[in-house]
Amino acid sequence: MDIREATPEDWPAIWPFFHTIAAAGETFVYPLDLSFEEGRDWWMLQAPNRTVVAVDENGTVMGSANMHRNRPGPGAHVASGNYMVAPAHQGKGIGRALLEHTIDLARQQGYRAMQFNAVAANNHHAVKLYQSVGFEIVGTVPEAFHHPTDGYIGLHVLHLYL
């Protein structure tokens, strides 16, 4: 597996799993009905932000991540990020590799910390992954996420000093 900067030509390969995951409404606080173009605008971030893809030896996009400033101005020293792995490639360590890659990018760019503002409390796999690399749950906003089957659930805020 190789992780590299995403190019505009990668978006058509990212879109199918991005659309499936976003439209399911189970993990991301994205609009459920994003079009191809709108999804691209939400995911394919411009510099100094970063969007990367994980590709196999054939160049197949297996997952993607982005890393960006959590907030502007006085909050610009804290990074954030998003991670998606194509369902056919889940369970192969791709999410962990993307997470570790973006943590390294954040360190290289001089961020002091990473913060995830909205991790669905029932997304146990992601929470376990984040905690395994040192993130801590610093709070949970009660009933801030309307899950399609579990109803109103909390959103965790996670933090990692870099």
N, C-alpha and C positions, 0 to 999 in steps of 0.2 A: 504494500500500500504506500502511496505517496500522497502527501498533503501539499497543495500548491495554491497560489493565488487563483481565485476564480476569474474567468474572463466572461465577457458578454456571450460568447459562444457556448458557455456551460449552462446558461439559464434554461434552455429547452430540456436538458437532462435533469436539472434540479426540479423544474416545475411539477412533474408528475408526483413525486413524493411530497414536495412542499404543499401542493394543492390537497392531496389526500390527508395529510396530517393537519393542516390548517382548517380544512372544511369539516373535519371530524369534531372540532371544538372541544377536545379532551385535554389538551396540554398547553396550547398557545392562546394568548389574549389578542389574536388577530381577528379581523372581520371574517366571517365564515364564507362569504361570497366573493372573495378577491378574484379579479380577472387575472389573466396571464401577465398583463402589463402592470397592474397594481401590485401583484405579488412580487414581481421583479423589483419594483420600487421599494417595497418593504424589506427585501432580502439582500439585494445586490447593492451594497453600500459603497459610497464614494470615499476616496482618501480624504482625511487621514484614517478613516475607518477601514476595516478590512473584511473581506469575504473570501473564504477558502473552500476548496473541495477536497475530498478524499477520493482518490481514484485507484483502481486496481491496475495490474500490469498491462491490461488491454486499453486503459484509458477510460473505463466505465466509471461514471460518477456514482459513488456508493453513499455519500453523505456530504453535508456542507455545514459550515458554521460562519457566523459573523461576529466581529468584535468591534465595539464602538465605545465612545465616551458615554458614561451613564447619564450625566447631566452637564450642561454648559457652565461657564463662569466659574464660581467658587467650587463647583462640584466636578470640574473637568479632570481632576487627578484620579478619578475612579472609573474603571472600565466596566463594561457589561458585555454580554454575548448571548447568542442563540445557537442551538444545535439541532440538526435534523439528520437522521439516518434513514435511507430507503428501507422500507419494511423487509425486503428480500435480503438485506445485509445486516439486519439487527442481530445482536448477540455475538459479534465478531471482534469487538474491541474498537470499532470505528468511532463511536461516540466518545470513548475515553481518549483516544488519540486526538480527536478534534478538540476536546476540552483542554488537554495538556498543551496542544499547539497554541491555542488562543491565550492560555495563561502565559506561555513563553512570549508571545507577541506583545501582550500587555506589559510584561516586564521590560522587554526591549524598547518599548515606546515610552517608558518612564512612568507608567501608572503606579500608584501606591497601593491600590487594592482593586478587587473585582467585586461587583455586587449584582445579584440577580434579583430583580424587583418583583417577579410574579411567577413563582414556581407552584403549580397546582399541588396542594397538600396531598392529594391521592396519587401523585406521580412518583410512587415509591422508588421505582428504578432510577429515575433521574436524581432524586434526593440522595439516595444511597451512593450513586456515582459522585455527585458533587462533594458529599461529606468525605468520601474516600480520598479525595485530593486535598482536603483541608478546609472546605467551606463549612461555615457554621450557620445554622438557622438563627437569625437575630430577632425574628419576629414573624408573626402570622397575622394577616389581616383576615378577620372572620368573614366568611360568606362573600368574599370578594370575587369569586369565580363561579359562574353558573355552568356546571358540568352537565352534559346532555343526559346522563343516566344517574349520577350521584346527587344531582341538585346543587344547591348552594354550598360550596366548600371554601376552605381557607386558601389564601395564597401566601406561601412562604417568601420571606426576604432572606436571601443567603449572602454571606460576606466572606471574603478571603483576603487577608493582608498579603501583599506581594513582597 
